[in-house]
């Protein structure tokens, strides 16, 4: 579940904060129809922030996810269903004051992002533009995701290599 759905939340976290230093992860199997983990809770450490990524694949088949980023002055929280639902909320605060609080449609966001990906890839193939997220960027997300699996296996935090 983490690799299939939660990695998108890890990618979003990396896009906002860059490369994390370390991760501590716990997994559980709460959905008996899923052969691997169906609940993931990841805590990523940054020099000036902590990010929590949580995702669950419930018995209903609807995925629930959250990215919670907390720094000294600002915080941002996204929570809701991932791609199979209409419920999502993004909140951003600074200095104890809410500066953004909006309902999001994960389904609409998914459709739009897939369209933009196809458009960008086509433009790159035609030589009109560069691809914004390179294969190297995707690999860094995979490294941060697999570091979480390693942390859960060991039962302790794991440093993430640069």
C-alpha positions as CSV (number, residue, x, y, z in Angstrom):
1,X,0.0,0.0,0.0
2,X,2.8,2.4,0.8
3,X,4.6,1.8,-2.4
4,X,1.4,2.1,-4.5
5,X,-0.4,5.0,-2.8
6,X,1.7,6.4,0.1
7,X,4.7,7.1,-2.2
8,X,2.7,9.9,-3.8
9,X,2.5,11.5,-0.4
10,X,6.2,11.0,0.1
11,X,6.8,12.6,-3.3
12,X,4.6,15.6,-2.3
13,X,6.6,16.0,1.0
14,X,9.9,15.9,-0.9
15,X,8.6,18.5,-3.4
16,X,7.8,20.9,-0.5
17,X,10.8,20.2,1.8
18,X,13.6,18.5,-0.2
19,X,15.5,15.5,1.0
20,X,14.7,14.2,4.5
21,X,17.6,13.2,6.8
22,X,16.0,10.1,8.3
23,X,12.8,8.2,8.7
24,X,11.0,6.2,11.4
25,X,8.2,4.0,10.2
26,X,5.6,1.6,11.5
27,X,3.3,-0.6,9.5
28,X,0.2,-2.7,10.3
29,X,-2.1,-5.0,8.5
30,X,-5.6,-3.8,9.3
31,X,-7.2,-5.0,6.1
32,X,-7.1,-8.8,5.8
33,X,-7.6,-8.7,2.0
34,X,-4.3,-6.9,1.6
35,X,-1.3,-9.2,1.6
36,X,1.2,-6.5,2.8
37,X,0.8,-3.5,5.0
38,X,-2.5,-1.7,4.9
39,X,-1.6,1.1,7.4
40,X,1.6,3.1,7.3
41,X,2.8,5.8,9.6
42,X,6.1,7.5,8.7
43,X,8.0,10.3,10.4
44,X,10.6,12.0,8.3
45,X,13.2,14.3,10.0
46,X,14.4,17.5,8.4
47,X,16.9,20.1,9.8
48,X,14.1,22.6,10.6
49,X,10.9,20.5,10.3
50,X,9.2,17.2,10.9
51,X,6.9,15.6,8.3
52,X,4.4,12.8,9.1
53,X,3.0,10.7,6.2
54,X,0.2,8.4,7.1
55,X,-1.8,6.3,4.7
56,X,-4.3,3.5,5.2
57,X,-6.1,1.1,2.9
58,X,-9.3,0.3,4.8
59,X,-11.5,-2.7,4.3
60,X,-13.8,-0.6,2.0
61,X,-10.9,-0.2,-0.5
62,X,-10.8,3.6,-0.1
63,X,-7.4,4.8,0.7
64,X,-7.0,7.5,3.4
65,X,-3.9,9.6,3.6
66,X,-2.3,12.5,5.4
67,X,0.8,14.6,5.0
68,X,1.5,16.8,8.1
69,X,4.5,19.1,7.9
70,X,5.5,21.1,11.0
71,X,8.2,23.6,11.2
72,X,9.1,26.3,13.7
73,X,7.0,29.0,12.0
74,X,4.7,27.2,9.6
75,X,2.7,24.0,9.2
76,X,0.8,22.4,6.4
77,X,-1.6,19.5,6.5
78,X,-3.3,17.6,3.7
79,X,-5.8,14.9,4.7
80,X,-8.4,12.9,2.9
81,X,-8.9,10.1,0.4
82,X,-6.2,9.7,-2.2
83,X,-7.3,9.0,-5.8
84,X,-10.7,7.2,-5.2
85,X,-12.7,9.8,-3.5
86,X,-14.0,13.3,-3.3
87,X,-12.9,14.3,0.2
88,X,-9.7,16.1,0.8
89,X,-8.6,19.2,2.8
90,X,-5.5,21.3,2.6
91,X,-4.7,23.6,5.6
92,X,-1.7,25.9,5.9
93,X,-0.9,28.1,8.9
94,X,1.8,30.5,9.8
95,X,2.5,31.9,13.2
96,X,-0.6,30.4,14.6
97,X,-2.8,32.0,11.9
98,X,-4.6,29.9,9.3
99,X,-3.6,31.3,5.8
100,X,-5.1,28.6,3.7
101,X,-8.0,26.2,4.3
102,X,-9.6,24.7,1.3
103,X,-11.6,21.6,0.4
104,X,-9.9,19.5,-2.4
105,X,-11.2,16.8,-4.7
106,X,-8.5,14.1,-4.9
107,X,-10.3,12.7,-8.0
108,X,-10.3,16.0,-9.8
109,X,-6.7,16.7,-8.7
110,X,-5.6,13.3,-10.0
111,X,-7.3,13.8,-13.4
112,X,-5.7,17.2,-13.8
113,X,-2.3,16.0,-12.8
114,X,-2.4,13.0,-15.1
115,X,-3.5,15.3,-18.0
116,X,-0.6,17.7,-17.2
117,X,1.8,14.8,-17.1
118,X,0.7,13.6,-20.5
119,X,0.9,17.1,-21.9
120,X,4.4,17.7,-20.5
121,X,5.7,14.3,-21.7
122,X,4.3,14.9,-25.2
123,X,5.9,18.4,-25.2
124,X,9.2,16.9,-24.2
125,X,9.0,14.2,-26.9
126,X,8.4,16.9,-29.5
127,X,11.3,19.0,-28.1
128,X,9.1,21.8,-26.9
129,X,9.8,21.6,-23.2
130,X,11.7,19.8,-20.5
131,X,10.2,17.2,-18.2
132,X,9.9,18.9,-14.7
133,X,10.3,15.7,-12.7
134,X,13.1,13.6,-13.9
135,X,13.8,9.9,-13.4
136,X,16.3,10.9,-10.8
137,X,13.7,12.7,-8.8
138,X,11.4,9.7,-8.9
139,X,14.3,7.5,-7.7
140,X,14.9,9.8,-4.7
141,X,11.2,9.3,-3.8
142,X,11.7,5.5,-4.1
143,X,14.8,5.7,-1.9
144,X,12.8,7.7,0.8
145,X,9.9,5.2,0.5
146,X,12.1,2.1,0.8
147,X,14.0,3.6,3.7
148,X,10.6,3.6,5.5
149,X,10.3,-0.1,4.8
150,X,13.8,-0.7,6.2
151,X,13.0,1.3,9.3
152,X,9.9,-0.8,10.0
153,X,11.9,-4.0,9.5
154,X,14.6,-2.9,11.9
155,X,12.2,-1.2,14.4
156,X,14.4,1.9,14.5
157,X,15.0,5.1,12.6
158,X,17.0,4.8,9.4
159,X,19.3,7.5,7.8
160,X,18.4,8.3,4.2
161,X,21.4,8.5,1.9
162,X,21.8,11.5,-0.3
